Amino acid sequence: MQKSLGIIVLTLTLGVLVGAIFSEVIGLFLNEGSVAEQLFVRYISFGPEVTHWNLVIIDLTFGFEIHFNLMSVIGVFVASQMLRWYR
């Protein structure tokens, strides 16, 4: 059965969000600076530079960053497995 692109994007986005929430919850119980904290909570961020435009009457800011950590990757993996199971 063919799955629509919207269902795939929604499932993977929810996987990233659930992974990020689990990462924050795990971070509450770990000591700061520990190896486990660095593995599960610290993230790598990348994206284009933020652009600021000051147009006298309005100040516009454009940009975004993507944050990846181990729990986000695990969340995407679990979501993809659930998508395979879902009919």
Backbone atoms as SQL, in Angstrom:
CREATE TABLE atoms (id INTEGER PRIMARY KEY, chain TEXT, resi INTEGER, resn TEXT, atom TEXT, x REAL, y REAL, z REAL);
INSERT INTO atoms VALUES
  (1, 'A', 1, 'MET', 'N', 0.847, -1.188, 0.000),
  (2, 'A', 1, 'MET', 'CA', 0.000, 0.000, 0.000),
  (3, 'A', 1, 'MET', 'C', 0.888, 1.246, 0.000),
  (4, 'A', 2, 'GLN', 'N', 0.602, 2.163, -0.885),
  (5, 'A', 2, 'GLN', 'CA', 1.384, 3.389, -1.016),
  (6, 'A', 2, 'GLN', 'C', 0.958, 4.405, 0.038),
  (7, 'A', 3, 'LYS', 'N', 1.920, 4.974, 0.736),
  (8, 'A', 3, 'LYS', 'CA', 1.617, 5.982, 1.757),
  (9, 'A', 3, 'LYS', 'C', 1.854, 7.370, 1.156),
  (10, 'A', 4, 'SER', 'N', 1.015, 8.300, 1.545),
  (11, 'A', 4, 'SER', 'CA', 1.153, 9.647, 1.002),
  (12, 'A', 4, 'SER', 'C', 2.355, 10.351, 1.644),
  (13, 'A', 5, 'LEU', 'N', 2.867, 11.319, 0.952),
  (14, 'A', 5, 'LEU', 'CA', 4.015, 12.074, 1.429),
  (15, 'A', 5, 'LEU', 'C', 3.682, 12.819, 2.723),
  (16, 'A', 6, 'GLY', 'N', 2.457, 13.302, 2.845),
  (17, 'A', 6, 'GLY', 'CA', 2.048, 14.016, 4.052),
  (18, 'A', 6, 'GLY', 'C', 2.110, 13.134, 5.291),
  (19, 'A', 7, 'ILE', 'N', 1.669, 11.875, 5.166),
  (20, 'A', 7, 'ILE', 'CA', 1.719, 10.940, 6.302),
  (21, 'A', 7, 'ILE', 'C', 3.165, 10.651, 6.682),
  (22, 'A', 8, 'ILE', 'N', 4.037, 10.497, 5.711),
  (23, 'A', 8, 'ILE', 'CA', 5.447, 10.226, 5.986),
  (24, 'A', 8, 'ILE', 'C', 6.092, 11.402, 6.700),
  (25, 'A', 9, 'VAL', 'N', 5.871, 12.616, 6.205),
  (26, 'A', 9, 'VAL', 'CA', 6.457, 13.814, 6.820),
  (27, 'A', 9, 'VAL', 'C', 5.912, 14.012, 8.223),
  (28, 'A', 10, 'LEU', 'N', 4.608, 13.814, 8.407),
  (29, 'A', 10, 'LEU', 'CA', 4.000, 13.961, 9.727),
  (30, 'A', 10, 'LEU', 'C', 4.569, 12.954, 10.718),
  (31, 'A', 11, 'THR', 'N', 4.722, 11.710, 10.299),
  (32, 'A', 11, 'THR', 'CA', 5.250, 10.673, 11.181),
  (33, 'A', 11, 'THR', 'C', 6.690, 10.967, 11.572),
  (34, 'A', 12, 'LEU', 'N', 7.521, 11.353, 10.629),
  (35, 'A', 12, 'LEU', 'CA', 8.918, 11.642, 10.939),
  (36, 'A', 12, 'LEU', 'C', 9.055, 12.899, 11.799),
  (37, 'A', 13, 'THR', 'N', 8.219, 13.900, 11.560),
  (38, 'A', 13, 'THR', 'CA', 8.244, 15.106, 12.385),
  (39, 'A', 13, 'THR', 'C', 7.837, 14.788, 13.820),
  (40, 'A', 14, 'LEU', 'N', 6.811, 13.973, 13.976),
  (41, 'A', 14, 'LEU', 'CA', 6.404, 13.569, 15.319),
  (42, 'A', 14, 'LEU', 'C', 7.497, 12.748, 15.990),
  (43, 'A', 15, 'GLY', 'N', 8.218, 11.933, 15.224),
  (44, 'A', 15, 'GLY', 'CA', 9.339, 11.174, 15.785),
  (45, 'A', 15, 'GLY', 'C', 10.439, 12.082, 16.311),
  (46, 'A', 16, 'VAL', 'N', 10.743, 13.132, 15.572),
  (47, 'A', 16, 'VAL', 'CA', 11.753, 14.092, 16.023),
  (48, 'A', 16, 'VAL', 'C', 11.281, 14.808, 17.282),
  (49, 'A', 17, 'LEU', 'N', 10.021, 15.216, 17.311),
  (50, 'A', 17, 'LEU', 'CA', 9.491, 15.924, 18.481),
  (51, 'A', 17, 'LEU', 'C', 9.465, 15.041, 19.722),
  (52, 'A', 18, 'VAL', 'N', 9.041, 13.801, 19.568),
  (53, 'A', 18, 'VAL', 'CA', 9.015, 12.887, 20.713),
  (54, 'A', 18, 'VAL', 'C', 10.434, 12.612, 21.195),
  (55, 'A', 19, 'GLY', 'N', 11.379, 12.446, 20.279),
  (56, 'A', 19, 'GLY', 'CA', 12.780, 12.254, 20.662),
  (57, 'A', 19, 'GLY', 'C', 13.330, 13.455, 21.403),
  (58, 'A', 20, 'ALA', 'N', 12.975, 14.652, 20.974),
  (59, 'A', 20, 'ALA', 'CA', 13.444, 15.863, 21.650),
  (60, 'A', 20, 'ALA', 'C', 12.843, 15.984, 23.050),
  (61, 'A', 21, 'ILE', 'N', 11.578, 15.620, 23.187),
  (62, 'A', 21, 'ILE', 'CA', 10.944, 15.668, 24.516),
  (63, 'A', 21, 'ILE', 'C', 11.603, 14.662, 25.447),
  (64, 'A', 22, 'PHE', 'N', 11.842, 13.436, 24.966),
  (65, 'A', 22, 'PHE', 'CA', 12.520, 12.436, 25.787),
  (66, 'A', 22, 'PHE', 'C', 13.922, 12.902, 26.170),
  (67, 'A', 23, 'SER', 'N', 14.596, 13.581, 25.260),
  (68, 'A', 23, 'SER', 'CA', 15.929, 14.094, 25.548),
  (69, 'A', 23, 'SER', 'C', 15.893, 15.093, 26.696),
  (70, 'A', 24, 'GLU', 'N', 14.922, 15.988, 26.675),
  (71, 'A', 24, 'GLU', 'CA', 14.801, 16.980, 27.752),
  (72, 'A', 24, 'GLU', 'C', 14.453, 16.321, 29.087),
  (73, 'A', 25, 'VAL', 'N', 13.585, 15.317, 29.057),
  (74, 'A', 25, 'VAL', 'CA', 13.206, 14.621, 30.291),
  (75, 'A', 25, 'VAL', 'C', 14.397, 13.852, 30.852),
  (76, 'A', 26, 'ILE', 'N', 15.133, 13.173, 29.995),
  (77, 'A', 26, 'ILE', 'CA', 16.327, 12.453, 30.451),
  (78, 'A', 26, 'ILE', 'C', 17.343, 13.428, 31.033),
  (79, 'A', 27, 'GLY', 'N', 17.462, 14.604, 30.433),
  (80, 'A', 27, 'GLY', 'CA', 18.406, 15.610, 30.914),
  (81, 'A', 27, 'GLY', 'C', 18.112, 16.092, 32.318),
  (82, 'A', 28, 'LEU', 'N', 16.859, 15.991, 32.762),
  (83, 'A', 28, 'LEU', 'CA', 16.516, 16.400, 34.120),
  (84, 'A', 28, 'LEU', 'C', 17.141, 15.487, 35.167),
  (85, 'A', 29, 'PHE', 'N', 17.422, 14.241, 34.804),
  (86, 'A', 29, 'PHE', 'CA', 17.909, 13.260, 35.761),
  (87, 'A', 29, 'PHE', 'C', 19.406, 12.998, 35.669),
  (88, 'A', 30, 'LEU', 'N', 20.091, 13.582, 34.716),
  (89, 'A', 30, 'LEU', 'CA', 21.520, 13.334, 34.538),
  (90, 'A', 30, 'LEU', 'C', 22.347, 14.475, 35.109),
  (91, 'A', 31, 'ASN', 'N', 23.538, 14.138, 35.592),
  (92, 'A', 31, 'ASN', 'CA', 24.460, 15.154, 36.087),
  (93, 'A', 31, 'ASN', 'C', 25.020, 15.960, 34.926),
  (94, 'A', 32, 'GLU', 'N', 25.121, 17.252, 35.104),
  (95, 'A', 32, 'GLU', 'CA', 25.641, 18.105, 34.043),
  (96, 'A', 32, 'GLU', 'C', 27.118, 17.814, 33.825),
  (97, 'A', 33, 'GLY', 'N', 27.500, 17.633, 32.578),
  (98, 'A', 33, 'GLY', 'CA', 28.881, 17.348, 32.230),
  (99, 'A', 33, 'GLY', 'C', 29.213, 15.868, 32.177),
  (100, 'A', 34, 'SER', 'N', 28.279, 15.006, 32.551),
  (101, 'A', 34, 'SER', 'CA', 28.553, 13.570, 32.511),
  (102, 'A', 34, 'SER', 'C', 28.532, 13.082, 31.066),
  (103, 'A', 35, 'VAL', 'N', 29.102, 11.916, 30.852),
  (104, 'A', 35, 'VAL', 'CA', 29.155, 11.349, 29.508),
  (105, 'A', 35, 'VAL', 'C', 27.743, 11.050, 29.009),
  (106, 'A', 36, 'ALA', 'N', 26.899, 10.530, 29.890),
  (107, 'A', 36, 'ALA', 'CA', 25.520, 10.229, 29.497),
  (108, 'A', 36, 'ALA', 'C', 24.776, 11.501, 29.101),
  (109, 'A', 37, 'GLU', 'N', 25.008, 12.581, 29.829),
  (110, 'A', 37, 'GLU', 'CA', 24.353, 13.849, 29.497),
  (111, 'A', 37, 'GLU', 'C', 24.815, 14.356, 28.140),
  (112, 'A', 38, 'GLN', 'N', 26.099, 14.227, 27.866),
  (113, 'A', 38, 'GLN', 'CA', 26.614, 14.661, 26.570),
  (114, 'A', 38, 'GLN', 'C', 26.069, 13.796, 25.438),
  (115, 'A', 39, 'LEU', 'N', 25.865, 12.519, 25.714),
  (116, 'A', 39, 'LEU', 'CA', 25.379, 11.607, 24.684),
  (117, 'A', 39, 'LEU', 'C', 23.902, 11.831, 24.373),
  (118, 'A', 40, 'PHE', 'N', 23.082, 11.991, 25.407),
  (119, 'A', 40, 'PHE', 'CA', 21.639, 12.053, 25.203),
  (120, 'A', 40, 'PHE', 'C', 21.070, 13.458, 25.068),
  (121, 'A', 41, 'VAL', 'N', 21.702, 14.448, 25.680),
  (122, 'A', 41, 'VAL', 'CA', 21.089, 15.778, 25.760),
  (123, 'A', 41, 'VAL', 'C', 21.744, 16.788, 24.836),
  (124, 'A', 42, 'ARG', 'N', 23.054, 16.798, 24.755),
  (125, 'A', 42, 'ARG', 'CA', 23.740, 17.782, 23.904),
  (126, 'A', 42, 'ARG', 'C', 23.371, 17.563, 22.451),
  (127, 'A', 43, 'TYR', 'N', 23.308, 18.635, 21.702),
  (128, 'A', 43, 'TYR', 'CA', 22.892, 18.542, 20.312),
  (129, 'A', 43, 'TYR', 'C', 23.886, 19.235, 19.393),
  (130, 'A', 44, 'ILE', 'N', 23.792, 18.876, 18.141),
  (131, 'A', 44, 'ILE', 'CA', 24.553, 19.519, 17.075),
  (132, 'A', 44, 'ILE', 'C', 23.555, 20.340, 16.282),
  (133, 'A', 45, 'SER', 'N', 23.839, 21.604, 16.099),
  (134, 'A', 45, 'SER', 'CA', 22.908, 22.450, 15.357),
  (135, 'A', 45, 'SER', 'C', 23.561, 22.935, 14.069),
  (136, 'A', 46, 'PHE', 'N', 22.754, 23.018, 13.045),
  (137, 'A', 46, 'PHE', 'CA', 23.225, 23.580, 11.782),
  (138, 'A', 46, 'PHE', 'C', 22.047, 24.195, 11.052),
  (139, 'A', 47, 'GLY', 'N', 22.359, 25.049, 10.125),
  (140, 'A', 47, 'GLY', 'CA', 21.357, 25.741, 9.329),
  (141, 'A', 47, 'GLY', 'C', 21.951, 27.020, 8.770),
  (142, 'A', 48, 'PRO', 'N', 21.189, 27.711, 7.961),
  (143, 'A', 48, 'PRO', 'CA', 21.698, 28.966, 7.401),
  (144, 'A', 48, 'PRO', 'C', 21.813, 30.042, 8.472),
  (145, 'A', 49, 'GLU', 'N', 22.629, 31.030, 8.190),
  (146, 'A', 49, 'GLU', 'CA', 22.782, 32.135, 9.134),
  (147, 'A', 49, 'GLU', 'C', 21.491, 32.938, 9.241),
  (148, 'A', 50, 'VAL', 'N', 21.275, 33.472, 10.424),
  (149, 'A', 50, 'VAL', 'CA', 20.103, 34.305, 10.655),
  (150, 'A', 50, 'VAL', 'C', 20.335, 35.661, 9.997),
  (151, 'A', 51, 'THR', 'N', 19.325, 36.146, 9.279),
  (152, 'A', 51, 'THR', 'CA', 19.420, 37.425, 8.584),
  (153, 'A', 51, 'THR', 'C', 18.499, 38.430, 9.262),
  (154, 'A', 52, 'HIS', 'N', 19.042, 39.599, 9.592),
  (155, 'A', 52, 'HIS', 'CA', 18.256, 40.665, 10.214),
  (156, 'A', 52, 'HIS', 'C', 18.126, 41.820, 9.219),
  (157, 'A', 53, 'TRP', 'N', 16.907, 42.280, 9.036),
  (158, 'A', 53, 'TRP', 'CA', 16.647, 43.442, 8.201),
  (159, 'A', 53, 'TRP', 'C', 15.972, 44.502, 9.053),
  (160, 'A', 54, 'ASN', 'N', 16.600, 45.643, 9.152),
  (161, 'A', 54, 'ASN', 'CA', 16.007, 46.763, 9.870),
  (162, 'A', 54, 'ASN', 'C', 15.455, 47.729, 8.822),
  (163, 'A', 55, 'LEU', 'N', 14.130, 47.777, 8.697),
  (164, 'A', 55, 'LEU', 'CA', 13.473, 48.600, 7.678),
  (165, 'A', 55, 'LEU', 'C', 12.819, 49.843, 8.293),
  (166, 'A', 56, 'VAL', 'N', 13.428, 50.422, 9.268),
  (167, 'A', 56, 'VAL', 'CA', 13.022, 51.621, 9.986),
  (168, 'A', 56, 'VAL', 'C', 11.717, 51.409, 10.760),
  (169, 'A', 57, 'ILE', 'N', 10.647, 51.036, 10.099),
  (170, 'A', 57, 'ILE', 'CA', 9.381, 50.871, 10.815),
  (171, 'A', 57, 'ILE', 'C', 9.155, 49.435, 11.279),
  (172, 'A', 58, 'ILE', 'N', 9.934, 48.507, 10.768),
  (173, 'A', 58, 'ILE', 'CA', 9.774, 47.101, 11.146),
  (174, 'A', 58, 'ILE', 'C', 11.149, 46.428, 11.110),
  (175, 'A', 59, 'ASP', 'N', 11.355, 45.511, 12.020),
  (176, 'A', 59, 'ASP', 'CA', 12.608, 44.765, 12.079),
  (177, 'A', 59, 'ASP', 'C', 12.287, 43.304, 11.770),
  (178, 'A', 60, 'LEU', 'N', 12.825, 42.782, 10.671),
  (179, 'A', 60, 'LEU', 'CA', 12.538, 41.411, 10.243),
  (180, 'A', 60, 'LEU', 'C', 13.751, 40.523, 10.509),
  (181, 'A', 61, 'THR', 'N', 13.470, 39.310, 10.942),
  (182, 'A', 61, 'THR', 'CA', 14.515, 38.316, 11.175),
  (183, 'A', 61, 'THR', 'C', 14.115, 37.033, 10.467),
  (184, 'A', 62, 'PHE', 'N', 15.012, 36.496, 9.646),
  (185, 'A', 62, 'PHE', 'CA', 14.782, 35.260, 8.918),
  (186, 'A', 62, 'PHE', 'C', 15.883, 34.262, 9.258),
  (187, 'A', 63, 'GLY', 'N', 15.496, 33.012, 9.399),
  (188, 'A', 63, 'GLY', 'CA', 16.479, 31.968, 9.617),
  (189, 'A', 63, 'GLY', 'C', 15.901, 30.832, 10.438),
  (190, 'A', 64, 'PHE', 'N', 16.630, 29.744, 10.467),
  (191, 'A', 64, 'PHE', 'CA', 16.237, 28.600, 11.289),
  (192, 'A', 64, 'PHE', 'C', 17.484, 27.761, 11.555),
  (193, 'A', 65, 'GLU', 'N', 17.403, 26.952, 12.586),
  (194, 'A', 65, 'GLU', 'CA', 18.459, 26.007, 12.907),
  (195, 'A', 65, 'GLU', 'C', 17.829, 24.656, 13.185),
  (196, 'A', 66, 'ILE', 'N', 18.524, 23.616, 12.822),
  (197, 'A', 66, 'ILE', 'CA', 18.077, 22.258, 13.107),
  (198, 'A', 66, 'ILE', 'C', 19.007, 21.684, 14.163),
  (199, 'A', 67, 'HIS', 'N', 18.420, 21.114, 15.222),
  (200, 'A', 67, 'HIS', 'CA', 19.190, 20.542, 16.314),
  (201, 'A', 67, 'HIS', 'C', 19.026, 19.024, 16.282),
  (202, 'A', 68, 'PHE', 'N', 20.149, 18.312, 16.192),
  (203, 'A', 68, 'PHE', 'CA', 20.129, 16.854, 16.210),
  (204, 'A', 68, 'PHE', 'C', 20.852, 16.349, 17.440),
  (205, 'A', 69, 'ASN', 'N', 20.262, 15.355, 18.098),
  (206, 'A', 69, 'ASN', 'CA', 20.956, 14.613, 19.134),
  (207, 'A', 69, 'ASN', 'C', 20.567, 13.147, 19.000),
  (208, 'A', 70, 'LEU', 'N', 21.111, 12.320, 19.866),
  (209, 'A', 70, 'LEU', 'CA', 20.883, 10.887, 19.744),
  (210, 'A', 70, 'LEU', 'C', 19.401, 10.537, 19.894),
  (211, 'A', 71, 'MET', 'N', 18.708, 11.178, 20.810),
  (212, 'A', 71, 'MET', 'CA', 17.297, 10.857, 21.031),
  (213, 'A', 71, 'MET', 'C', 16.441, 11.262, 19.835),
  (214, 'A', 72, 'SER', 'N', 16.799, 12.308, 19.125),
  (215, 'A', 72, 'SER', 'CA', 16.058, 12.686, 17.918),
  (216, 'A', 72, 'SER', 'C', 16.209, 11.619, 16.843),
  (217, 'A', 73, 'VAL', 'N', 17.416, 11.099, 16.707),
  (218, 'A', 73, 'VAL', 'CA', 17.660, 10.043, 15.720),
  (219, 'A', 73, 'VAL', 'C', 16.890, 8.780, 16.106),
  (220, 'A', 74, 'ILE', 'N', 16.889, 8.443, 17.398),
  (221, 'A', 74, 'ILE', 'CA', 16.133, 7.276, 17.863),
  (222, 'A', 74, 'ILE', 'C', 14.640, 7.495, 17.633),
  (223, 'A', 75, 'GLY', 'N', 14.154, 8.699, 17.880),
  (224, 'A', 75, 'GLY', 'CA', 12.748, 9.006, 17.629),
  (225, 'A', 75, 'GLY', 'C', 12.366, 8.847, 16.172),
  (226, 'A', 76, 'VAL', 'N', 13.234, 9.269, 15.263),
  (227, 'A', 76, 'VAL', 'CA', 12.967, 9.110, 13.831),
  (228, 'A', 76, 'VAL', 'C', 12.960, 7.626, 13.464),
  (229, 'A', 77, 'PHE', 'N', 13.880, 6.856, 14.043),
  (230, 'A', 77, 'PHE', 'CA', 13.923, 5.422, 13.761),
  (231, 'A', 77, 'PHE', 'C', 12.645, 4.735, 14.239),
  (232, 'A', 78, 'VAL', 'N', 12.215, 5.041, 15.460),
  (233, 'A', 78, 'VAL', 'CA', 10.992, 4.434, 15.995),
  (234, 'A', 78, 'VAL', 'C', 9.787, 4.852, 15.152),
  (235, 'A', 79, 'ALA', 'N', 9.723, 6.118, 14.769),
  (236, 'A', 79, 'ALA', 'CA', 8.606, 6.587, 13.943),
  (237, 'A', 79, 'ALA', 'C', 8.598, 5.899, 12.582),
  (238, 'A', 80, 'SER', 'N', 9.766, 5.682, 12.003),
  (239, 'A', 80, 'SER', 'CA', 9.809, 5.003, 10.703),
  (240, 'A', 80, 'SER', 'C', 9.380, 3.548, 10.832),
  (241, 'A', 81, 'GLN', 'N', 9.726, 2.903, 11.944),
  (242, 'A', 81, 'GLN', 'CA', 9.272, 1.528, 12.154),
  (243, 'A', 81, 'GLN', 'C', 7.756, 1.480, 12.367),
  (244, 'A', 82, 'MET', 'N', 7.220, 2.469, 13.072),
  (245, 'A', 82, 'MET', 'CA', 5.768, 2.533, 13.250),
  (246, 'A', 82, 'MET', 'C', 5.071, 2.797, 11.923),
  (247, 'A', 83, 'LEU', 'N', 5.692, 3.580, 11.066),
  (248, 'A', 83, 'LEU', 'CA', 5.114, 3.860, 9.751),
  (249, 'A', 83, 'LEU', 'C', 5.077, 2.588, 8.900),
  (250, 'A', 84, 'ARG', 'N', 6.086, 1.741, 9.024),
  (251, 'A', 84, 'ARG', 'CA', 6.082, 0.479, 8.295),
  (252, 'A', 84, 'ARG', 'C', 4.962, -0.430, 8.792),
  (253, 'A', 85, 'TRP', 'N', 4.688, -0.372, 10.096),
  (254, 'A', 85, 'TRP', 'CA', 3.664, -1.211, 10.702),
  (255, 'A', 85, 'TRP', 'C', 2.265, -0.708, 10.370),
  (256, 'A', 86, 'TYR', 'N', 2.123, 0.628, 10.291),
  (257, 'A', 86, 'TYR', 'CA', 0.834, 1.259, 10.023),
  (258, 'A', 86, 'TYR', 'C', 0.391, 0.941, 8.588),
  (259, 'A', 87, 'ARG', 'N', -0.856, 0.567, 8.428),
  (260, 'A', 87, 'ARG', 'CA', -1.347, 0.219, 7.078),
  (261, 'A', 87, 'ARG', 'C', -2.201, 1.303, 6.532);
